[in-house]
Amino acid sequence: MSAAGRSSGIGAGSMLAAARLDHPGARCRRGVGDAVGVEYVSRVPRPPLDGLIDDLYYLEGAPPYARLMLPPSPAALLIVNLGSPFRIRAGTDIETAEYADGCVVTTPTRALEFGYPLRTRSVGVHFKPWGLAPFLPMPAAELCDRPVTVEQVWGRPAIAELRDRLATADGPHEMLMLLEEELLRRLRETVGLRLVRHTSSVIAATSGAVAIDELRVSAGVSSTHLAQRFKELIGVTPKRLARNYRFTATVFSINPAEPIDWADLASSAGYFDQAHFGHEFREFTGLTPTRYVEVRRRFLHEHPGHVLDSWPLPAD
């Protein structure tokens, strides 16, 4: 299974790490409000992985809904599935596909719909936007909005061996250590990573409210070169990544339990006007802002305190 915010499976990037992690290191959290419950354990990896990854996680339990929708976020994700297959639909024009060994997801531009078995069990990685590139054998742009299995990225023998080792590990913490060791073993030098990491960090620090041309001038490269590097290593352009950050920051500023002044929210988030904000919201989620809040309130009412309560939405 997966999720973002304080959950796991579908990360929302370094911006969401603060919401997900109370402090560096390992933690264990169990969902409440569920008949079966969910166990979630996460920790920040050691250097140099901590510069690429927000956290490693373990997740096991019954999903709150059979299908969850994840809005686009400034993040990449790798899931190693240890339970029954799950399904992903990346946009209304793409058929749902089944993932048995897990999946790899680069920074998306559209919402993803995850469908789960009755119980799910997985370990995974919430990457910073640039963090997945050193572990990919292909340009990230080839996977944009096209989730693939881990086998398609690392090969069948490698993922089969890793899943076997994880399945026989002594508990979540040992499983996360094994996953970290695998990532350290696969880490490779990546051309252009320093440029993309620095520029992305500025975009993240400003929640997307930065002029991309200024970043380009500061870096001393052309707009074409910067965009090409971003698409190779992140899968999207700097402008698109900034949009993801701004949208994510805006959503996290919404308190569904209180009245919302949409015009003020749109203005404070840097949107041209409320109409621009509404258009962006529908593009990212398929929902109007008011409908989004209704769905969010449903989740909070039906599953109060759940570990997946920050980002995913019921898609049923």
Sequence and secondary structure as in RCSB ss.txt:
>XXXX:A:sequence
MSAAGRSSGIGAGSMLAAARLDHPGARCRRGVGDAVGVEYVSRVPRPPLDGLIDDLYYLEGAPPYARLMLPPSPA
ALLIVNLGSPFRIRAGTDIETAEYADGCVVTTPTRALEFGYPLRTRSVGVHFKPWGLAPFLPMPAAELCDRPVTV
EQVWGRPAIAELRDRLATADGPHEMLMLLEEELLRRLRETVGLRLVRHTSSVIAATSGAVAIDELRVSAGVSSTH
LAQRFKELIGVTPKRLARNYRFTATVFSINPAEPIDWADLASSAGYFDQAHFGHEFREFTGLTPTRYVEVRRRFL
HEHPGHVLDSWPLPAD
>XXXX:A:secstr
    TTSSSS   HHHHHHH SSSS EEEE SSSSS EEEEEE   TTGGGTEEEEEEEEE  SSSEEEE   S 
EEEEEE SS EEEEESTTS  EEESSEEEE S SS EEEE  SSEEEEEEEE TTTTGGG SS GGGGTT  B H
HHHH HHHHHHHHHHHHTSSSHHHHHHHHHHHHHHH    TTHHHHHHHHHHHHHTTT S HHHHHHHHT  HHH
HHHHHHHHTSS HHHHHHHHHHHHHHHT  TTS   HHHHHHHTT SSHHHHHHHHHHHHSS HHHHHHHHHHHH
HHSTT TT SS EE  
